[in-house]
Amino acid sequence: AAHNAAEAIMTSDTRPKEIAVECKLGVQTVRIGGIAKGAGMIQPGMSPTGARPASLPLHATMLAYLTTDAKIPAGTLRKCLREAVANSFNCITVDGDMSTNDTVLILANGLAGNSKLSAKDLKTFQAALNHVCLELAKMIARDGEGVTRLVTVRVKGAKTQKDADAAARAVGNSALVKTSWNGGDPNWGRIIDALGYSPAKVVEEKVDIAYSAPAAKKLTYSLKKGRPTRTSFDTLCAAVAPAEFDLHINLNLGNDQATLYAADLTEEYVDFNKGDISDPASLGG
């Protein structure tokens, strides 16, 4: 039934997005499941009241429905969802564009019959919910319209968290950066340009830019202290060739950081969204 529902809510998605996990709360096994949709007009910035979070856009065309059989107070569940969304759905961008119907819902029926949550239990539940939300969010970014590459933009060393987020979004939403990702071009000039016009505090002579495999510790630097490294062009091209890789940006100005899951920009995205005025049915939102 869940799979059918995941298929039923698809629009321009190419595949259903679904996940389910189990965790132990005390002696009871608790389940958390979720389905989601979204492929274009994606850069969520959700909050419980609809108020715009700092430096984030307001809405995007994305829906996610979560369920759990955990017995958990409504207020606690809302707090858990708020944290999970802030670190998942609110950290993806396909095209930096917005719509009006962003929604993430969670329903809990309590049928697991677990006892009152201890601090340890709450931590376990939060981690499981975080995982479900992040995996669904990355599925959306991977399946963005025309997307061929998912790039995890990791900014650190910012003066404030708002600066870190703004820097990551400037890079992740830059048309020039996104097209270079599509072409496999490790163009650090476009990256530092996007950093420069972002609202973040940036000192060019302090910026480091590097690449790695997803979540890997070994970094390949293209820029250190604002100057190009001696890393060969072929080596840098190899670093950005995979369908998924991490882009590391160190502003070296403070201790705050942000992570954004971004997508490349392709001819297929343009073809899908440009429409055909001779065929009104092809014109999108």
Phi and psi restraints in degrees (value plus and minus 20) as a CYANA .aco file:
   2 ALA   PHI     -83.6   -43.6
   2 ALA   PSI     -60.3   -20.3
   3 HIS   PHI     -84.3   -44.3
   3 HIS   PSI     -61.7   -21.7
   4 ASN   PHI     -81.9   -41.9
   4 ASN   PSI     -60.3   -20.3
   5 ALA   PHI     -84.9   -44.9
   5 ALA   PSI     -60.6   -20.6
   6 ALA   PHI     -81.8   -41.8
   6 ALA   PSI     -57.0   -17.0
   7 GLU   PHI     -92.3   -52.3
   7 GLU   PSI     -56.9   -16.9
   8 ALA   PHI     -86.4   -46.4
   8 ALA   PSI     -48.8    -8.8
   9 ILE   PHI    -110.9   -70.9
   9 ILE   PSI     -20.6    19.4
  10 MET   PHI     -86.0   -46.0
  10 MET   PSI     122.2   162.2
  11 THR   PHI    -138.5   -98.5
  11 THR   PSI    -113.7   -73.7
  12 SER   PHI    -108.6   -68.6
  12 SER   PSI     -13.8    26.2
  13 ASP   PHI     -80.6   -40.6
  13 ASP   PSI     127.3   167.3
  14 THR   PHI    -118.4   -78.4
  14 THR   PSI     -31.2     8.8
  15 ARG   PHI    -175.8  -135.8
  15 ARG   PSI     132.8   172.8
  16 PRO   PHI     -89.9   -49.9
  16 PRO   PSI     133.6   173.6
  17 LYS   PHI    -140.7  -100.7
  17 LYS   PSI      95.9   135.9
  18 GLU   PHI    -173.8  -133.8
  18 GLU   PSI     131.6   171.6
  19 ILE   PHI    -179.9  -139.9
  19 ILE   PSI     130.2   170.2
  20 ALA   PHI    -166.5  -126.5
  20 ALA   PSI     121.3   161.3
  21 VAL   PHI    -156.0  -116.0
  21 VAL   PSI     143.2   183.2
  22 GLU   PHI    -144.1  -104.1
  22 GLU   PSI     128.9   168.9
  23 CYS   PHI    -168.1  -128.1
  23 CYS   PSI     142.7   182.7
  24 LYS   PHI    -119.6   -79.6
  24 LYS   PSI     103.3   143.3
  25 LEU   PHI    -133.6   -93.6
  25 LEU   PSI      83.8   123.8
  26 GLY   PHI      47.7    87.7
  26 GLY   PSI    -144.3  -104.3
  27 VAL   PHI    -118.9   -78.9
  27 VAL   PSI     -24.1    15.9
  28 GLN   PHI    -116.6   -76.6
  28 GLN   PSI     122.0   162.0
  29 THR   PHI    -107.4   -67.4
  29 THR   PSI     109.0   149.0
  30 VAL   PHI    -138.4   -98.4
  30 VAL   PSI     124.4   164.4
  31 ARG   PHI    -136.2   -96.2
  31 ARG   PSI     123.7   163.7
  32 ILE   PHI    -152.7  -112.7
  32 ILE   PSI     108.3   148.3
  33 GLY   PHI    -151.2  -111.2
  33 GLY   PSI     141.8   181.8
  34 GLY   PHI    -179.8  -139.8
  34 GLY   PSI     132.1   172.1
  35 ILE   PHI    -151.5  -111.5
  35 ILE   PSI     136.6   176.6
  36 ALA   PHI    -172.2  -132.2
  36 ALA   PSI     142.9   182.9
  37 LYS   PHI    -162.2  -122.2
  37 LYS   PSI     136.9   176.9
  38 GLY   PHI     127.1   167.1
  38 GLY   PSI     115.3   155.3
  39 ALA   PHI    -166.1  -126.1
  39 ALA   PSI     -47.7    -7.7
  40 GLY   PHI    -154.3  -114.3
  40 GLY   PSI     145.3   185.3
  41 MET   PHI      33.5    73.5
  41 MET   PSI      33.1    73.1
  42 ILE   PHI    -138.1   -98.1
  42 ILE   PSI      91.6   131.6
  43 GLN   PHI    -187.3  -147.3
  43 GLN   PSI      53.1    93.1
  44 PRO   PHI     -83.9   -43.9
  44 PRO   PSI     133.9   173.9
  45 GLY   PHI    -171.1  -131.1
  45 GLY   PSI      42.4    82.4
  46 MET   PHI    -105.0   -65.0
  46 MET   PSI     131.9   171.9
  47 SER   PHI    -167.5  -127.5
  47 SER   PSI     139.7   179.7
  48 PRO   PHI     -79.6   -39.6
  48 PRO   PSI     -50.3   -10.3
  49 THR   PHI    -121.1   -81.1
  49 THR   PSI     -26.7    13.3
  50 GLY   PHI      68.0   108.0
  50 GLY   PSI     -24.8    15.2
  51 ALA   PHI     -87.2   -47.2
  51 ALA   PSI     125.8   165.8
  52 ARG   PHI     -96.7   -56.7
  52 ARG   PSI      99.7   139.7
  53 PRO   PHI     -83.8   -43.8
  53 PRO   PSI     137.5   177.5
  54 ALA   PHI     -74.5   -34.5
  54 ALA   PSI     108.2   148.2
  55 SER   PHI      43.9    83.9
  55 SER   PSI      -8.3    31.7
  56 LEU   PHI    -129.8   -89.8
  56 LEU   PSI     132.6   172.6
  57 PRO   PHI     -91.3   -51.3
  57 PRO   PSI     150.5   190.5
  58 LEU   PHI    -107.3   -67.3
  58 LEU   PSI     -68.9   -28.9
  59 HIS   PHI    -164.8  -124.8
  59 HIS   PSI     144.5   184.5
  60 ALA   PHI    -175.0  -135.0
  60 ALA   PSI     148.2   188.2
  61 THR   PHI    -102.9   -62.9
  61 THR   PSI      64.3   104.3
  62 MET   PHI    -168.9  -128.9
  62 MET   PSI     114.7   154.7
  63 LEU   PHI    -149.6  -109.6
  63 LEU   PSI     118.2   158.2
  64 ALA   PHI    -163.1  -123.1
  64 ALA   PSI     116.9   156.9
  65 TYR   PHI    -146.3  -106.3
  65 TYR   PSI     102.5   142.5
  66 LEU   PHI    -137.5   -97.5
  66 LEU   PSI     125.1   165.1
  67 THR   PHI    -156.1  -116.1
  67 THR   PSI     130.8   170.8
  68 THR   PHI    -169.1  -129.1
  68 THR   PSI     130.5   170.5
  69 ASP   PHI    -118.1   -78.1
  69 ASP   PSI      -8.2    31.8
  70 ALA   PHI     -86.7   -46.7
  70 ALA   PSI     124.9   164.9
  71 LYS   PHI    -113.1   -73.1
  71 LYS   PSI      84.8   124.8
  72 ILE   PHI    -165.8  -125.8
  72 ILE   PSI     114.7   154.7
  73 PRO   PHI     -78.7   -38.7
  73 PRO   PSI     125.3   165.3
  74 ALA   PHI     -78.0   -38.0
  74 ALA   PSI     -62.8   -22.8
  75 GLY   PHI     -83.3   -43.3
  75 GLY   PSI     -60.8   -20.8
  76 THR   PHI     -86.1   -46.1
  76 THR   PSI     -60.4   -20.4
  77 LEU   PHI     -83.3   -43.3
  77 LEU   PSI     -60.4   -20.4
  78 ARG   PHI     -82.1   -42.1
  78 ARG   PSI     -61.8   -21.8
  79 LYS   PHI     -83.8   -43.8
  79 LYS   PSI     -61.9   -21.9
  80 CYS   PHI     -83.1   -43.1
  80 CYS   PSI     -62.6   -22.6
  81 LEU   PHI     -85.3   -45.3
  81 LEU   PSI     -60.1   -20.1
  82 ARG   PHI     -79.1   -39.1
  82 ARG   PSI     -64.3   -24.3
  83 GLU   PHI     -86.4   -46.4
  83 GLU   PSI     -63.0   -23.0
  84 ALA   PHI     -83.9   -43.9
  84 ALA   PSI     -62.3   -22.3
  85 VAL   PHI     -87.4   -47.4
  85 VAL   PSI     -59.9   -19.9
  86 ALA   PHI     -80.0   -40.0
  86 ALA   PSI     -50.0   -10.0
  87 ASN   PHI    -125.9   -85.9
  87 ASN   PSI      -4.5    35.5
  88 SER   PHI    -160.4  -120.4
  88 SER   PSI    -104.6   -64.6
  89 PHE   PHI     -80.5   -40.5
  89 PHE   PSI     -53.9   -13.9
  90 ASN   PHI     -99.7   -59.7
  90 ASN   PSI     -14.4    25.6
  91 CYS   PHI    -141.4  -101.4
  91 CYS   PSI       6.7    46.7
  92 ILE   PHI    -143.8  -103.8
  92 ILE   PSI     132.6   172.6
  93 THR   PHI    -169.6  -129.6
  93 THR   PSI     114.3   154.3
  94 VAL   PHI    -122.1   -82.1
  94 VAL   PSI     -68.9   -28.9
  95 ASP   PHI    -155.7  -115.7
  95 ASP   PSI     -18.6    21.4
  96 GLY   PHI      51.8    91.8
  96 GLY   PSI     -11.6    28.4
  97 ASP   PHI    -117.4   -77.4
  97 ASP   PSI     147.1   187.1
  98 MET   PHI    -152.8  -112.8
  98 MET   PSI     132.6   172.6
  99 SER   PHI    -150.5  -110.5
  99 SER   PSI    -169.8  -129.8
 100 THR   PHI    -147.4  -107.4
 100 THR   PSI     -18.4    21.6
 101 ASN   PHI    -144.4  -104.4
 101 ASN   PSI      15.0    55.0
 102 ASP   PHI     -78.1   -38.1
 102 ASP   PSI     110.2   150.2
 103 THR   PHI    -170.4  -130.4
 103 THR   PSI     112.1   152.1
 104 VAL   PHI    -148.8  -108.8
 104 VAL   PSI     101.0   141.0
 105 LEU   PHI    -137.8   -97.8
 105 LEU   PSI     126.0   166.0
 106 ILE   PHI    -151.7  -111.7
 106 ILE   PSI     115.3   155.3
 107 LEU   PHI    -141.0  -101.0
 107 LEU   PSI     114.8   154.8
 108 ALA   PHI    -148.0  -108.0
 108 ALA   PSI     105.8   145.8
 109 ASN   PHI    -122.1   -82.1
 109 ASN   PSI     -28.5    11.5
 110 GLY   PHI      53.5    93.5
 110 GLY   PSI     -13.2    26.8
 111 LEU   PHI     -89.0   -49.0
 111 LEU   PSI     -33.9     6.1
 112 ALA   PHI     -86.1   -46.1
 112 ALA   PSI     -45.6    -5.6
 113 GLY   PHI      48.4    88.4
 113 GLY   PSI       5.0    45.0
 114 ASN   PHI     -88.2   -48.2
 114 ASN   PSI     135.2   175.2
 115 SER   PHI     -94.6   -54.6
 115 SER   PSI     156.5   196.5
 116 LYS   PHI     -74.5   -34.5
 116 LYS   PSI     115.5   155.5
 117 LEU   PHI     -89.7   -49.7
 117 LEU   PSI     107.4   147.4
 118 SER   PHI    -101.3   -61.3
 118 SER   PSI     153.1   193.1
 119 ALA   PHI     -80.0   -40.0
 119 ALA   PSI     -58.8   -18.8
 120 LYS   PHI     -85.9   -45.9
 120 LYS   PSI     -62.9   -22.9
 121 ASP   PHI     -81.8   -41.8
 121 ASP   PSI     -62.6   -22.6
 122 LEU   PHI     -83.2   -43.2
 122 LEU   PSI     -59.5   -19.5
 123 LYS   PHI     -83.8   -43.8
 123 LYS   PSI     -60.6   -20.6
 124 THR   PHI     -85.0   -45.0
 124 THR   PSI     -64.9   -24.9
 125 PHE   PHI     -82.6   -42.6
 125 PHE   PSI     -63.5   -23.5
 126 GLN   PHI     -81.4   -41.4
 126 GLN   PSI     -62.9   -22.9
 127 ALA   PHI     -83.3   -43.3
 127 ALA   PSI     -60.9   -20.9
 128 ALA   PHI     -86.4   -46.4
 128 ALA   PSI     -62.8   -22.8
 129 LEU   PHI     -85.9   -45.9
 129 LEU   PSI     -60.9   -20.9
 130 ASN   PHI     -77.2   -37.2
 130 ASN   PSI     -63.9   -23.9
 131 HIS   PHI     -83.1   -43.1
 131 HIS   PSI     -66.7   -26.7
 132 VAL   PHI     -79.1   -39.1
 132 VAL   PSI     -67.1   -27.1
 133 CYS   PHI     -86.1   -46.1
 133 CYS   PSI     -62.1   -22.1
 134 LEU   PHI     -87.3   -47.3
 134 LEU   PSI     -60.7   -20.7
 135 GLU   PHI     -85.0   -45.0
 135 GLU   PSI     -61.4   -21.4
 136 LEU   PHI     -83.8   -43.8
 136 LEU   PSI     -61.9   -21.9
 137 ALA   PHI     -81.7   -41.7
 137 ALA   PSI     -63.4   -23.4
 138 LYS   PHI     -89.0   -49.0
 138 LYS   PSI     -51.9   -11.9
 139 MET   PHI     -80.5   -40.5
 139 MET   PSI     -59.8   -19.8
 140 ILE   PHI     -84.2   -44.2
 140 ILE   PSI     -66.7   -26.7
 141 ALA   PHI     -83.9   -43.9
 141 ALA   PSI     -61.4   -21.4
 142 ARG   PHI     -83.3   -43.3
 142 ARG   PSI     -53.9   -13.9
 143 ASP   PHI    -118.4   -78.4
 143 ASP   PSI      -0.1    39.9
 144 GLY   PHI     -79.7   -39.7
 144 GLY   PSI     136.9   176.9
 145 GLU   PHI     -77.9   -37.9
 145 GLU   PSI      96.3   136.3
 146 GLY   PHI      54.6    94.6
 146 GLY   PSI     -17.2    22.8
 147 VAL   PHI     -86.6   -46.6
 147 VAL   PSI     115.0   155.0
 148 THR   PHI    -139.5   -99.5
 148 THR   PSI     -34.8     5.2
 149 ARG   PHI    -158.8  -118.8
 149 ARG   PSI     117.7   157.7
 150 LEU   PHI    -128.3   -88.3
 150 LEU   PSI     101.5   141.5
 151 VAL   PHI    -136.4   -96.4
 151 VAL   PSI     103.0   143.0
 152 THR   PHI    -109.5   -69.5
 152 THR   PSI      90.4   130.4
 153 VAL   PHI    -110.4   -70.4
 153 VAL   PSI      95.6   135.6
 154 ARG   PHI    -133.7   -93.7
 154 ARG   PSI      87.5   127.5
 155 VAL   PHI    -123.9   -83.9
 155 VAL   PSI     112.1   152.1
 156 LYS   PHI    -157.8  -117.8
 156 LYS   PSI     154.0   194.0
 157 GLY   PHI      53.0    93.0
 157 GLY   PSI       1.0    41.0
 158 ALA   PHI    -104.5   -64.5
 158 ALA   PSI     137.2   177.2
 159 LYS   PHI     -89.8   -49.8
 159 LYS   PSI     -55.1   -15.1
 160 THR   PHI    -159.1  -119.1
 160 THR   PSI     143.1   183.1
 161 GLN   PHI     -84.8   -44.8
 161 GLN   PSI     -56.3   -16.3
 162 LYS   PHI     -82.2   -42.2
 162 LYS   PSI     -60.2   -20.2
 163 ASP   PHI     -84.0   -44.0
 163 ASP   PSI     -62.5   -22.5
 164 ALA   PHI     -81.3   -41.3
 164 ALA   PSI     -64.7   -24.7
 165 ASP   PHI     -85.8   -45.8
 165 ASP   PSI     -63.4   -23.4
 166 ALA   PHI     -83.3   -43.3
 166 ALA   PSI     -60.6   -20.6
 167 ALA   PHI     -84.1   -44.1
 167 ALA   PSI     -65.4   -25.4
 168 ALA   PHI     -81.7   -41.7
 168 ALA   PSI     -61.8   -21.8
 169 ARG   PHI     -91.9   -51.9
 169 ARG   PSI     -54.1   -14.1
 170 ALA   PHI     -81.4   -41.4
 170 ALA   PSI     -62.6   -22.6
 171 VAL   PHI     -90.8   -50.8
 171 VAL   PSI     -68.9   -28.9
 172 GLY   PHI     -86.9   -46.9
 172 GLY   PSI     -39.9     0.1
 173 ASN   PHI    -128.4   -88.4
 173 ASN   PSI     -18.9    21.1
 174 SER   PHI     -90.0   -50.0
 174 SER   PSI     103.2   143.2
 175 ALA   PHI     -80.8   -40.8
 175 ALA   PSI     -57.7   -17.7
 176 LEU   PHI     -89.0   -49.0
 176 LEU   PSI     -60.3   -20.3
 177 VAL   PHI     -85.6   -45.6
 177 VAL   PSI     -64.7   -24.7
 178 LYS   PHI     -85.6   -45.6
 178 LYS   PSI     -57.5   -17.5
 179 THR   PHI     -91.0   -51.0
 179 THR   PSI     -52.8   -12.8
 180 SER   PHI     -86.4   -46.4
 180 SER   PSI     -56.8   -16.8
 181 TRP   PHI     -80.8   -40.8
 181 TRP   PSI     -62.8   -22.8
 182 ASN   PHI     -81.7   -41.7
 182 ASN   PSI     -57.7   -17.7
 183 GLY   PHI    -105.2   -65.2
 183 GLY   PSI     -22.0    18.0
 184 GLY   PHI      52.2    92.2
 184 GLY   PSI      10.2    50.2
 185 ASP   PHI    -122.1   -82.1
 185 ASP   PSI      94.9   134.9
 186 PRO   PHI     -99.6   -59.6
 186 PRO   PSI      43.2    83.2
 187 ASN   PHI    -104.7   -64.7
 187 ASN   PSI      73.2   113.2
 188 TRP   PHI     -89.5   -49.5
 188 TRP   PSI     -44.1    -4.1
 189 GLY   PHI     -81.7   -41.7
 189 GLY   PSI     -61.4   -21.4
 190 ARG   PHI     -87.2   -47.2
 190 ARG   PSI     -55.1   -15.1
 191 ILE   PHI     -87.5   -47.5
 191 ILE   PSI     -69.0   -29.0
 192 ILE   PHI     -90.9   -50.9
 192 ILE   PSI     -46.4    -6.4
 193 ASP   PHI     -84.0   -44.0
 193 ASP   PSI     -66.1   -26.1
 194 ALA   PHI     -83.1   -43.1
 194 ALA   PSI     -59.5   -19.5
 195 LEU   PHI     -80.2   -40.2
 195 LEU   PSI     -60.5   -20.5
 196 GLY   PHI     -85.7   -45.7
 196 GLY   PSI     -56.6   -16.6
 197 TYR   PHI    -109.4   -69.4
 197 TYR   PSI     -23.8    16.2
 198 SER   PHI     -90.6   -50.6
 198 SER   PSI     142.0   182.0
 199 PRO   PHI     -90.3   -50.3
 199 PRO   PSI     -28.1    11.9
 200 ALA   PHI     -91.3   -51.3
 200 ALA   PSI     130.9   170.9
 201 LYS   PHI     -92.3   -52.3
 201 LYS   PSI     100.8   140.8
 202 VAL   PHI    -154.8  -114.8
 202 VAL   PSI     111.2   151.2
 203 VAL   PHI    -134.7   -94.7
 203 VAL   PSI      89.2   129.2
 204 GLU   PHI     -71.1   -31.1
 204 GLU   PSI     -61.4   -21.4
 205 GLU   PHI     -90.0   -50.0
 205 GLU   PSI     -24.6    15.4
 206 LYS   PHI    -131.5   -91.5
 206 LYS   PSI     -23.3    16.7
 207 VAL   PHI    -100.5   -60.5
 207 VAL   PSI     112.5   152.5
 208 ASP   PHI    -132.0   -92.0
 208 ASP   PSI     119.6   159.6
 209 ILE   PHI    -151.0  -111.0
 209 ILE   PSI     110.9   150.9
 210 ALA   PHI    -167.4  -127.4
 210 ALA   PSI     148.3   188.3
 211 TYR   PHI    -147.4  -107.4
 211 TYR   PSI     137.0   177.0
 212 SER   PHI    -176.6  -136.6
 212 SER   PSI     146.2   186.2
 213 ALA   PHI     -86.1   -46.1
 213 ALA   PSI     139.0   179.0
 214 PRO   PHI     -72.0   -32.0
 214 PRO   PSI     103.3   143.3
 215 ALA   PHI      42.6    82.6
 215 ALA   PSI      -6.6    33.4
 216 ALA   PHI    -102.2   -62.2
 216 ALA   PSI     135.2   175.2
 217 LYS   PHI    -109.2   -69.2
 217 LYS   PSI     -46.3    -6.3
 218 LYS   PHI     -96.1   -56.1
 218 LYS   PSI     100.4   140.4
 219 LEU   PHI    -129.2   -89.2
 219 LEU   PSI     123.0   163.0
 220 THR   PHI    -131.6   -91.6
 220 THR   PSI      93.3   133.3
 221 TYR   PHI    -108.7   -68.7
 221 TYR   PSI     115.1   155.1
 222 SER   PHI    -124.2   -84.2
 222 SER   PSI     -41.5    -1.5
 223 LEU   PHI    -165.3  -125.3
 223 LEU   PSI     115.0   155.0
 224 LYS   PHI    -156.0  -116.0
 224 LYS   PSI     107.3   147.3
 225 LYS   PHI      32.1    72.1
 225 LYS   PSI      21.5    61.5
 226 GLY   PHI      55.6    95.6
 226 GLY   PSI     -13.0    27.0
 227 ARG   PHI    -144.5  -104.5
 227 ARG   PSI     122.1   162.1
 228 PRO   PHI     -82.9   -42.9
 228 PRO   PSI     123.1   163.1
 229 THR   PHI    -105.5   -65.5
 229 THR   PSI     158.1   198.1
 230 ARG   PHI    -111.2   -71.2
 230 ARG   PSI     -10.6    29.4
 231 THR   PHI     -80.7   -40.7
 231 THR   PSI     112.1   152.1
 232 SER   PHI     -86.2   -46.2
 232 SER   PSI     133.2   173.2
 233 PHE   PHI     -81.0   -41.0
 233 PHE   PSI     -59.5   -19.5
 234 ASP   PHI     -82.1   -42.1
 234 ASP   PSI     -60.2   -20.2
 235 THR   PHI     -85.0   -45.0
 235 THR   PSI     -62.4   -22.4
 236 LEU   PHI     -86.4   -46.4
 236 LEU   PSI     -59.4   -19.4
 237 CYS   PHI     -82.0   -42.0
 237 CYS   PSI     -59.6   -19.6
 238 ALA   PHI     -84.5   -44.5
 238 ALA   PSI     -52.5   -12.5
 239 ALA   PHI     -89.1   -49.1
 239 ALA   PSI     -50.1   -10.1
 240 VAL   PHI    -123.6   -83.6
 240 VAL   PSI     -12.3    27.7
 241 ALA   PHI     -96.1   -56.1
 241 ALA   PSI     -53.0   -13.0
 242 PRO   PHI     -84.5   -44.5
 242 PRO   PSI     142.5   182.5
 243 ALA   PHI     -87.7   -47.7
 243 ALA   PSI     -42.2    -2.2
 244 GLU   PHI    -158.3  -118.3
 244 GLU   PSI     114.6   154.6
 245 PHE   PHI    -175.2  -135.2
 245 PHE   PSI     147.1   187.1
 246 ASP   PHI    -125.7   -85.7
 246 ASP   PSI     118.6   158.6
 247 LEU   PHI    -129.0   -89.0
 247 LEU   PSI     100.7   140.7
 248 HIS   PHI    -125.8   -85.8
 248 HIS   PSI     106.2   146.2
 249 ILE   PHI    -145.7  -105.7
 249 ILE   PSI      99.9   139.9
 250 ASN   PHI    -132.7   -92.7
 250 ASN   PSI      94.4   134.4
 251 LEU   PHI     -99.7   -59.7
 251 LEU   PSI     -38.9     1.1
 252 ASN   PHI      34.8    74.8
 252 ASN   PSI      21.5    61.5
 253 LEU   PHI    -144.1  -104.1
 253 LEU   PSI     -31.0     9.0
 254 GLY   PHI    -192.9  -152.9
 254 GLY   PSI    -175.2  -135.2
 255 ASN   PHI    -138.8   -98.8
 255 ASN   PSI     -17.9    22.1
 256 ASP   PHI    -110.7   -70.7
 256 ASP   PSI     135.6   175.6
 257 GLN   PHI    -166.6  -126.6
 257 GLN   PSI     144.8   184.8
 258 ALA   PHI    -174.9  -134.9
 258 ALA   PSI     131.5   171.5
 259 THR   PHI    -146.1  -106.1
 259 THR   PSI     115.0   155.0
 260 LEU   PHI    -152.7  -112.7
 260 LEU   PSI     112.8   152.8
 261 TYR   PHI    -118.3   -78.3
 261 TYR   PSI      91.9   131.9
 262 ALA   PHI    -141.4  -101.4
 262 ALA   PSI     145.8   185.8
 263 ALA   PHI    -145.0  -105.0
 263 ALA   PSI     139.7   179.7
 264 ASP   PHI     -99.8   -59.8
 264 ASP   PSI     151.2   191.2
 265 LEU   PHI    -137.3   -97.3
 265 LEU   PSI     105.0   145.0
 266 THR   PHI    -144.6  -104.6
 266 THR   PSI     145.7   185.7
 267 GLU   PHI     -78.7   -38.7
 267 GLU   PSI     -55.8   -15.8
 268 GLU   PHI     -83.7   -43.7
 268 GLU   PSI     -56.1   -16.1
 269 TYR   PHI     -83.2   -43.2
 269 TYR   PSI     -64.1   -24.1
 270 VAL   PHI     -84.4   -44.4
 270 VAL   PSI     -66.2   -26.2
 271 ASP   PHI     -79.3   -39.3
 271 ASP   PSI     -60.4   -20.4
 272 PHE   PHI     -88.7   -48.7
 272 PHE   PSI     -55.7   -15.7
 273 ASN   PHI    -119.7   -79.7
 273 ASN   PSI     -33.2     6.8
 274 LYS   PHI     -93.5   -53.5
 274 LYS   PSI     -44.7    -4.7
 275 GLY   PHI      52.6    92.6
 275 GLY   PSI     153.2   193.2
 276 ASP   PHI    -156.1  -116.1
 276 ASP   PSI      88.6   128.6
 277 ILE   PHI     -87.1   -47.1
 277 ILE   PSI     -34.6     5.4
 278 SER   PHI    -100.9   -60.9
 278 SER   PSI     -30.2     9.8
 279 ASP   PHI    -151.5  -111.5
 279 ASP   PSI      65.4   105.4
 280 PRO   PHI     -73.1   -33.1
 280 PRO   PSI     -48.3    -8.3
 281 ALA   PHI     -86.1   -46.1
 281 ALA   PSI     -39.9     0.1
 282 SER   PHI    -105.8   -65.8
 282 SER   PSI     -30.2     9.8
 283 LEU   PHI     -98.4   -58.4
 283 LEU   PSI     105.7   145.7
 284 GLY   PHI    -110.6   -70.6
 284 GLY   PSI    -190.7  -150.7
